[in-house]
């Protein structure tokens, strides 16, 4: 490498680092904390409270259904594209108005759930409170995604997502370990169990103010102007008609693009290599003789750190290289990381090797995820349909994890662990083949006008 090439490479990496200090990227970072905060409050933290309150295991198991809004949020995403939030959109703008409304509702729902002591009220009342928290949280997710896509130029999308993921993890940590610490402290100060948990939930509701403050400090995306003009033009239409028109238009606009079906197939397959392996990772670890405690320490410790660092590394890669090149880097890394588990299968019970394997898998998976989300964001080019199209694309990307991976156990049983993880690497080939085809056919070149428009 010549001196000029070295200087150019160093300049690219300095620019990649500097992007994380951009005000609009920092806004996305703090919104990531707000997004991660409510997840456990209607999930794992709530289940701990219920178990401490003496709720039976059968009822606690039913609370897995509380996560449904996160899965079907695309059903109401068109509402936030088609309509304005009452009063708030007029004061704050289209996206920020909806975002503040969802955060206010989320704060109220967390307070309501804190009042639903599982030891005193019927389980279905607690379920209803948890469902309200999850629904408000899923709605906030829709709006943060739309805000991020419309606020950041394409060159900053991956960096924004990396910041979002890191802060999201911190938000989850606050509502799990942080909430449990507070509840324990309240108990030591003499409060009863129900009161201690109630105060813990109230404290979590106060933390939502961080998201509200961030939204108020943010600037409304410039792309909202086109959508606001469209809303004014259709003021005479009924809200139902506007929502239905937005839904159909979002589908029609996307499917009218060149190679739209191939792009959707790529969305399904790109993360399939990760999904296929992750279904069996816990069983693999136990079969090799590792204890749950050993696995938990690794996955919650260095595994979490590797995920956060991998997210930032993915942001650096996407900033330094074109989108197609970045997808190749992320796709190959996340596929080959499966071979560390094949090596683990040969070595057997070895803590150091398992730590390395978990770090490699989490790090490369995070790189691939951040770059992949940058690609999904680039596909959402029309500000009239951002929330709807991104919600649909993320739902489609979950097909590999939810459905295509269902046969992973049969494959593992038939081949053994070494060859199973080799196969996990090989299932990346269809997605990478589609990536090559899309690149050759100019798919990524077609995204360049959107890059320029957003920059």
SERO-596009 format. One record per residue (C-alpha): residue number from 1; residue in three letters; x, y, z. Coordinates in Angstrom, 2 decimals. Layout:
n;res;east;north;up
NUM;ALA;X;Y;Z
...
END
This chain:
n;res;east;north;up
1;UNK;0.00;0.00;0.00
2;UNK;1.38;3.39;-1.01
3;UNK;1.63;6.33;1.38
4;UNK;-1.27;8.06;-0.39
5;UNK;-3.42;4.96;-0.06
6;UNK;-2.54;4.67;3.64
7;UNK;-3.47;8.31;4.25
8;UNK;-6.73;7.82;2.35
9;UNK;-7.60;4.73;4.39
10;UNK;-6.84;6.50;7.66
11;UNK;-9.01;9.43;6.57
12;UNK;-11.94;7.08;5.84
13;UNK;-11.67;5.48;9.27
14;UNK;-11.43;8.86;11.02
15;UNK;-14.59;9.91;9.22
16;UNK;-16.21;6.61;10.21
17;UNK;-15.42;7.33;13.87
18;UNK;-16.47;10.98;13.72
19;UNK;-19.94;10.11;12.45
20;UNK;-20.90;8.80;15.91
21;UNK;-20.55;12.34;17.29
22;UNK;-22.97;13.85;14.78
23;UNK;-25.95;15.37;16.66
24;UNK;-28.49;13.41;14.60
25;UNK;-26.67;10.13;15.37
26;UNK;-26.57;11.01;19.08
27;UNK;-30.33;11.61;18.94
28;UNK;-30.79;8.09;17.58
29;UNK;-28.53;6.76;20.35
30;UNK;-30.73;8.21;23.12
31;UNK;-33.86;7.01;21.34
32;UNK;-32.31;3.54;21.40
33;UNK;-32.24;3.68;25.18
34;UNK;-35.91;4.65;25.20
35;UNK;-36.71;1.72;22.89
36;UNK;-34.88;-0.86;25.01
37;UNK;-36.31;0.30;28.34
38;UNK;-39.88;-1.13;28.19
39;UNK;-39.08;-4.55;26.69
40;UNK;-38.30;-6.38;29.95
41;UNK;-40.97;-4.50;31.92
42;UNK;-43.64;-6.52;30.11
43;UNK;-41.39;-9.59;29.88
44;UNK;-38.64;-11.03;32.08
45;UNK;-38.82;-8.42;34.86
46;UNK;-42.59;-8.78;35.10
47;UNK;-42.29;-12.58;35.23
48;UNK;-39.88;-12.29;38.16
49;UNK;-42.38;-10.09;40.01
50;UNK;-45.16;-12.57;39.31
51;UNK;-43.13;-15.52;40.54
52;UNK;-42.13;-13.67;43.71
53;UNK;-45.83;-12.95;44.24
54;UNK;-46.68;-16.63;44.10
55;UNK;-48.26;-16.78;40.62
56;UNK;-48.29;-20.33;39.25
57;UNK;-45.96;-21.37;36.43
58;UNK;-48.80;-22.12;34.01
59;UNK;-50.06;-18.55;34.21
60;UNK;-46.55;-17.11;33.92
61;UNK;-46.04;-19.18;30.77
62;UNK;-49.08;-17.57;29.16
63;UNK;-47.37;-14.19;29.44
64;UNK;-45.16;-15.09;26.50
65;UNK;-48.16;-13.93;24.44
66;UNK;-47.58;-10.37;25.69
67;UNK;-44.85;-10.09;23.04
68;UNK;-47.39;-10.35;20.22
69;UNK;-47.47;-6.58;19.45
70;UNK;-43.77;-6.66;18.55
71;UNK;-44.53;-9.33;15.94
72;UNK;-47.60;-7.76;14.35
73;UNK;-46.71;-4.07;14.64
74;UNK;-46.71;-3.77;10.85
75;UNK;-50.50;-4.01;10.99
76;UNK;-50.86;-0.51;12.46
77;UNK;-47.69;1.04;11.00
78;UNK;-49.73;2.57;8.12
79;UNK;-51.64;4.66;10.67
80;UNK;-48.56;6.70;11.59
81;UNK;-47.72;7.14;7.90
82;UNK;-51.22;8.17;6.86
83;UNK;-52.47;10.27;9.79
84;UNK;-51.20;13.02;12.08
85;UNK;-51.09;12.68;15.86
86;UNK;-53.83;14.83;17.42
87;UNK;-52.46;18.27;18.39
88;UNK;-48.86;17.05;18.80
89;UNK;-48.13;16.70;15.08
90;UNK;-49.21;20.30;14.57
91;UNK;-46.89;21.45;17.36
92;UNK;-43.89;19.19;16.82
93;UNK;-44.15;17.82;13.31
94;UNK;-45.34;14.57;11.81
95;UNK;-42.80;12.08;13.21
96;UNK;-41.98;13.81;16.50
97;UNK;-45.64;14.35;17.30
98;UNK;-46.41;10.64;17.02
99;UNK;-43.21;9.74;18.85
100;UNK;-44.00;11.93;21.88
101;UNK;-47.56;10.57;21.95
102;UNK;-46.30;6.96;21.98
103;UNK;-43.84;7.81;24.76
104;UNK;-46.49;9.49;26.90
105;UNK;-48.77;6.48;26.45
106;UNK;-45.88;4.17;27.28
107;UNK;-45.10;6.05;30.49
108;UNK;-48.75;5.86;31.52
109;UNK;-48.89;2.15;30.68
110;UNK;-45.79;1.42;32.81
111;UNK;-47.32;3.29;35.74
112;UNK;-50.58;1.36;35.28
113;UNK;-48.69;-1.94;35.18
114;UNK;-46.84;-0.94;38.37
115;UNK;-50.22;-0.56;40.08
116;UNK;-51.25;-4.09;39.04
117;UNK;-49.78;-6.07;41.92
118;UNK;-49.92;-9.75;40.78
119;UNK;-50.50;-10.80;44.40
120;UNK;-53.70;-8.74;44.64
121;UNK;-55.31;-8.42;41.22
122;UNK;-56.48;-10.99;38.69
123;UNK;-53.86;-12.28;36.26
124;UNK;-55.79;-11.01;33.24
125;UNK;-55.63;-7.45;34.63
126;UNK;-51.84;-7.76;34.86
127;UNK;-51.84;-9.26;31.36
128;UNK;-53.82;-6.29;30.07
129;UNK;-51.40;-3.83;31.66
130;UNK;-48.42;-5.68;30.19
131;UNK;-50.08;-5.76;26.78
132;UNK;-50.56;-1.99;26.90
133;UNK;-46.86;-1.52;27.68
134;UNK;-45.86;-3.83;24.83
135;UNK;-48.21;-2.14;22.36
136;UNK;-46.98;1.36;23.24
137;UNK;-43.39;0.10;23.06
138;UNK;-43.92;-1.53;19.65
139;UNK;-45.50;1.69;18.38
140;UNK;-42.50;3.65;19.61
141;UNK;-40.26;1.19;17.74
142;UNK;-42.16;1.87;14.50
143;UNK;-41.72;5.59;14.93
144;UNK;-38.05;5.50;15.94
145;UNK;-37.28;3.38;12.87
146;UNK;-39.09;5.83;10.61
147;UNK;-37.47;8.82;12.31
148;UNK;-34.00;7.27;12.00
149;UNK;-34.41;6.42;8.32
150;UNK;-35.74;9.85;7.43
151;UNK;-33.30;11.82;9.61
152;UNK;-30.00;10.17;8.68
153;UNK;-28.36;10.21;5.25
154;UNK;-27.58;6.77;3.85
155;UNK;-23.90;7.13;4.82
156;UNK;-24.92;7.43;8.49
157;UNK;-27.61;4.75;8.64
158;UNK;-25.31;1.97;9.85
159;UNK;-23.67;4.23;12.43
160;UNK;-27.10;5.28;13.65
161;UNK;-28.18;1.66;13.95
162;UNK;-24.97;0.71;15.80
163;UNK;-25.57;3.52;18.30
164;UNK;-29.20;2.49;18.59
165;UNK;-28.32;-1.15;19.33
166;UNK;-25.74;-0.24;21.99
167;UNK;-28.14;2.13;23.77
168;UNK;-30.99;-0.37;23.35
169;UNK;-28.95;-2.95;25.26
170;UNK;-28.30;-0.42;28.01
171;UNK;-32.03;0.32;28.18
172;UNK;-32.76;-3.40;28.58
173;UNK;-30.09;-3.61;31.28
174;UNK;-31.71;-0.70;33.12
175;UNK;-35.12;-2.38;33.12
176;UNK;-33.73;-5.77;34.20
177;UNK;-30.70;-5.50;36.50
178;UNK;-31.45;-1.83;37.25
179;UNK;-35.07;-2.48;38.15
180;UNK;-34.17;-5.50;40.30
181;UNK;-31.54;-3.45;42.13
182;UNK;-34.13;-0.76;42.89
183;UNK;-36.74;-3.27;44.04
184;UNK;-34.19;-4.92;46.35
185;UNK;-33.22;-1.52;47.72
186;UNK;-36.83;-0.53;48.37
187;UNK;-37.33;-3.83;50.17
188;UNK;-34.30;-3.21;52.39
189;UNK;-35.72;0.22;53.25
190;UNK;-38.78;-1.45;54.75
191;UNK;-41.29;-1.41;51.91
192;UNK;-43.42;-4.49;51.32
193;UNK;-42.91;-6.66;48.26
194;UNK;-45.82;-5.20;46.26
195;UNK;-44.91;-1.60;47.13
196;UNK;-41.22;-2.17;46.32
197;UNK;-42.12;-3.51;42.86
198;UNK;-44.61;-0.69;42.29
199;UNK;-41.98;1.94;43.11
200;UNK;-39.50;0.13;40.87
201;UNK;-41.93;0.37;37.94
202;UNK;-42.63;4.02;38.72
203;UNK;-38.87;4.69;38.56
204;UNK;-38.74;2.99;35.15
205;UNK;-41.62;5.18;33.98
206;UNK;-39.63;8.27;34.98
207;UNK;-36.76;7.08;32.76
208;UNK;-39.09;7.38;29.75
209;UNK;-38.62;11.13;30.17
210;UNK;-35.17;10.67;28.64
211;UNK;-36.83;9.60;25.39
212;UNK;-39.36;12.43;25.51
213;UNK;-36.60;15.00;26.12
214;UNK;-34.59;13.55;23.23
215;UNK;-37.59;13.79;20.89
216;UNK;-38.24;17.40;21.90
217;UNK;-34.59;18.31;21.30
218;UNK;-34.52;16.59;17.91
219;UNK;-35.36;18.26;14.63
220;UNK;-38.22;17.01;12.50
221;UNK;-36.86;15.18;9.43
222;UNK;-36.84;17.34;6.29
223;UNK;-38.54;14.51;4.43
224;UNK;-41.67;15.09;6.51
225;UNK;-42.47;18.13;4.35
226;UNK;-43.53;15.95;1.41
227;UNK;-45.71;13.78;3.62
228;UNK;-47.30;16.78;5.32
229;UNK;-48.18;18.22;1.91
230;UNK;-49.80;14.90;1.00
231;UNK;-51.77;14.90;4.26
232;UNK;-53.09;18.39;3.52
233;UNK;-54.11;17.31;0.03
234;UNK;-56.18;14.44;1.46
235;UNK;-57.76;16.17;4.44
236;UNK;-61.21;15.59;2.97
237;UNK;-60.75;11.81;2.93
238;UNK;-61.86;9.69;5.85
239;UNK;-59.09;8.39;8.15
240;UNK;-59.92;4.79;7.22
241;UNK;-59.57;5.56;3.51
242;UNK;-56.26;7.34;4.07
243;UNK;-54.85;4.40;6.05
244;UNK;-56.00;1.85;3.46
245;UNK;-54.65;3.96;0.60
246;UNK;-51.31;4.26;2.37
247;UNK;-51.14;0.51;2.94
248;UNK;-51.88;-0.38;-0.69
249;UNK;-49.60;2.37;-1.98
250;UNK;-46.71;1.13;0.15
251;UNK;-47.05;-2.37;-1.33
252;UNK;-47.59;-1.14;-4.87
253;UNK;-44.69;1.32;-4.80
254;UNK;-42.23;-1.29;-3.52
255;UNK;-43.33;-4.12;-5.82
256;UNK;-43.17;-1.84;-8.86
257;UNK;-39.39;-1.52;-8.46
258;UNK;-36.98;-3.48;-10.61
259;UNK;-35.96;-6.81;-8.99
260;UNK;-38.33;-6.21;-6.05
261;UNK;-39.05;-9.93;-5.57
262;UNK;-35.35;-10.82;-5.61
263;UNK;-34.70;-8.07;-3.06
264;UNK;-37.43;-9.48;-0.80
265;UNK;-35.94;-12.98;-1.12
266;UNK;-32.57;-11.55;-0.14
267;UNK;-34.17;-9.91;2.90
268;UNK;-35.45;-13.34;3.99
269;UNK;-32.15;-15.18;3.40
270;UNK;-29.34;-12.82;4.41
271;UNK;-29.54;-13.56;8.16
272;UNK;-30.64;-17.18;7.70
273;UNK;-27.15;-18.51;8.53
274;UNK;-27.38;-16.86;11.97
275;UNK;-30.96;-17.92;12.55
276;UNK;-30.37;-21.57;11.66
277;UNK;-27.46;-21.86;14.10
278;UNK;-28.98;-19.87;16.96
279;UNK;-31.96;-22.23;17.27
280;UNK;-29.66;-25.02;18.43
281;UNK;-26.87;-23.15;20.23
282;UNK;-28.24;-23.70;23.76
283;UNK;-28.76;-27.43;23.15
284;UNK;-25.25;-27.71;21.69
285;UNK;-23.72;-26.07;24.75
286;UNK;-25.59;-28.34;27.17
287;UNK;-24.75;-31.47;25.15
288;UNK;-21.05;-30.68;25.51
289;UNK;-21.45;-30.64;29.29
290;UNK;-21.45;-26.91;30.00
291;UNK;-23.68;-25.76;32.85
292;UNK;-26.36;-23.11;32.49
293;UNK;-24.36;-20.89;34.82
294;UNK;-21.24;-21.15;32.64
295;UNK;-23.21;-20.34;29.52
296;UNK;-25.07;-17.46;31.17
297;UNK;-21.86;-15.82;32.40
298;UNK;-20.33;-15.96;28.92
299;UNK;-23.40;-14.88;26.95
300;UNK;-24.36;-12.08;29.36
301;UNK;-20.77;-10.93;29.92
302;UNK;-18.33;-11.04;27.05
303;UNK;-21.11;-12.00;24.65
304;UNK;-22.98;-8.77;25.34
305;UNK;-19.79;-6.72;25.02
306;UNK;-18.98;-8.45;21.71
307;UNK;-22.45;-7.63;20.39
308;UNK;-22.08;-3.94;21.22
309;UNK;-18.56;-3.74;19.77
310;UNK;-19.66;-5.66;16.69
311;UNK;-22.44;-3.15;16.14
312;UNK;-19.98;-0.27;16.13
313;UNK;-17.62;-2.24;13.89
314;UNK;-20.49;-2.76;11.45
315;UNK;-21.07;0.98;11.47
316;UNK;-17.40;1.60;10.65
317;UNK;-17.49;-0.89;7.77
318;UNK;-20.67;0.56;6.28
319;UNK;-19.24;4.07;6.52
320;UNK;-15.92;3.11;4.93
321;UNK;-17.21;0.91;2.08
322;UNK;-20.12;0.89;-0.41
323;UNK;-23.31;-0.84;0.71
324;UNK;-22.86;-3.92;-1.49
325;UNK;-19.26;-4.39;-0.33
326;UNK;-20.33;-3.99;3.29
327;UNK;-23.01;-6.66;2.84
328;UNK;-20.39;-9.03;1.44
329;UNK;-18.13;-8.40;4.44
330;UNK;-20.96;-8.86;6.95
331;UNK;-22.41;-11.89;5.15
332;UNK;-19.12;-13.76;4.90
333;UNK;-18.09;-12.99;8.48
334;UNK;-21.38;-14.11;10.04
335;UNK;-21.33;-17.32;7.98
336;UNK;-17.75;-18.35;8.72
337;UNK;-18.18;-17.64;12.45
338;UNK;-20.23;-20.85;12.59
339;UNK;-17.02;-22.82;12.11
340;UNK;-15.89;-21.78;15.61
341;UNK;-18.73;-23.96;16.94
342;UNK;-17.59;-26.83;14.71
343;UNK;-14.16;-26.46;16.31
344;UNK;-15.85;-26.43;19.71
345;UNK;-17.57;-29.71;18.84
346;UNK;-14.16;-31.30;18.18
347;UNK;-12.51;-29.85;21.31
348;UNK;-15.44;-30.55;23.65
349;UNK;-15.88;-28.97;27.06
350;UNK;-13.48;-26.04;27.09
351;UNK;-14.47;-22.69;28.62
352;UNK;-11.84;-20.69;26.73
353;UNK;-12.96;-22.10;23.37
354;UNK;-16.63;-21.52;24.14
355;UNK;-15.85;-17.92;25.10
356;UNK;-14.03;-17.44;21.80
357;UNK;-16.88;-19.04;19.84
358;UNK;-19.57;-16.92;21.54
359;UNK;-17.53;-13.74;21.06
360;UNK;-16.90;-14.53;17.39
361;UNK;-20.56;-15.35;16.75
362;UNK;-21.96;-12.31;18.58
363;UNK;-19.39;-9.92;17.10
364;UNK;-19.84;-11.00;13.48
365;UNK;-23.62;-11.33;13.83
366;UNK;-23.81;-7.74;15.07
367;UNK;-21.69;-6.54;12.15
368;UNK;-24.03;-8.30;9.73
369;UNK;-27.16;-7.02;11.48
370;UNK;-26.13;-3.35;11.45
371;UNK;-25.16;-3.46;7.77
372;UNK;-28.33;-5.37;6.91
373;UNK;-30.53;-2.81;8.67
374;UNK;-28.70;-0.08;6.74
375;UNK;-29.75;-1.92;3.57
376;UNK;-33.37;-2.20;4.73
377;UNK;-33.32;1.51;5.49
378;UNK;-32.01;2.27;2.00
379;UNK;-34.94;0.33;0.53
380;UNK;-37.42;2.65;2.29
381;UNK;-36.96;5.58;-0.09
382;UNK;-40.45;7.08;-0.04
383;UNK;-41.17;9.24;3.06
384;UNK;-44.90;8.63;2.56
385;UNK;-44.39;4.93;3.36
386;UNK;-41.28;4.71;5.56
387;UNK;-42.92;3.26;8.68
388;UNK;-45.10;0.82;6.75
389;UNK;-42.38;-0.51;4.46
390;UNK;-39.73;-0.85;7.16
391;UNK;-42.12;-2.66;9.51
392;UNK;-43.02;-5.07;6.71
393;UNK;-39.38;-5.64;5.75
394;UNK;-38.36;-6.39;9.33
395;UNK;-41.29;-8.81;9.66
396;UNK;-40.16;-10.51;6.45
397;UNK;-36.58;-10.73;7.69
398;UNK;-37.86;-12.74;10.67
399;UNK;-39.17;-15.51;8.39
400;UNK;-35.80;-17.29;8.47
401;UNK;-35.68;-17.20;12.25
402;UNK;-39.31;-18.16;12.78
403;UNK;-40.11;-20.64;10.01
404;UNK;-37.12;-21.69;7.88
405;UNK;-35.12;-22.67;10.97
406;UNK;-37.82;-25.00;12.30
407;UNK;-36.02;-28.06;10.90
408;UNK;-32.64;-27.26;12.44
409;UNK;-33.06;-29.89;15.16
410;UNK;-33.63;-32.65;12.60
411;UNK;-30.48;-31.62;10.75
412;UNK;-28.42;-31.56;13.96
413;UNK;-29.72;-34.98;15.01
414;UNK;-28.92;-36.47;11.59
415;UNK;-25.44;-34.99;11.10
416;UNK;-23.94;-34.40;14.53
417;UNK;-22.74;-31.07;15.89
418;UNK;-19.57;-30.66;13.81
419;UNK;-21.32;-31.02;10.46
420;UNK;-24.40;-29.16;11.64
421;UNK;-22.45;-25.93;12.06
422;UNK;-20.68;-26.52;8.75
423;UNK;-24.16;-26.71;7.20
424;UNK;-25.09;-23.51;9.06
425;UNK;-22.25;-21.83;7.21
426;UNK;-23.35;-23.29;3.88
427;UNK;-26.95;-22.09;4.21
428;UNK;-25.53;-18.59;3.71
429;UNK;-24.76;-19.48;0.09
430;UNK;-28.28;-18.79;-1.31
431;UNK;-28.34;-15.33;0.29
432;UNK;-24.84;-14.50;-0.92
433;UNK;-25.73;-15.77;-4.39
434;UNK;-28.69;-13.39;-4.45
435;UNK;-26.38;-10.60;-3.29
436;UNK;-24.06;-11.31;-6.23
437;UNK;-27.01;-11.36;-8.65
438;UNK;-28.46;-8.11;-7.32
439;UNK;-25.06;-6.46;-7.50
440;UNK;-24.49;-7.58;-11.09
441;UNK;-27.94;-6.37;-12.13
442;UNK;-27.35;-2.87;-10.75
443;UNK;-29.68;-3.12;-7.77
444;UNK;-27.37;-1.13;-5.49
445;UNK;-26.69;1.45;-8.18
446;UNK;-30.44;2.05;-8.29
447;UNK;-30.33;3.01;-4.61
448;UNK;-27.81;5.81;-5.24
449;UNK;-30.37;8.53;-6.11
450;UNK;-31.95;7.97;-2.67
451;UNK;-28.50;8.40;-1.12
452;UNK;-28.03;11.73;-2.78
453;UNK;-31.49;12.88;-1.90
454;UNK;-31.03;12.05;1.75
455;UNK;-27.60;13.60;2.00
END
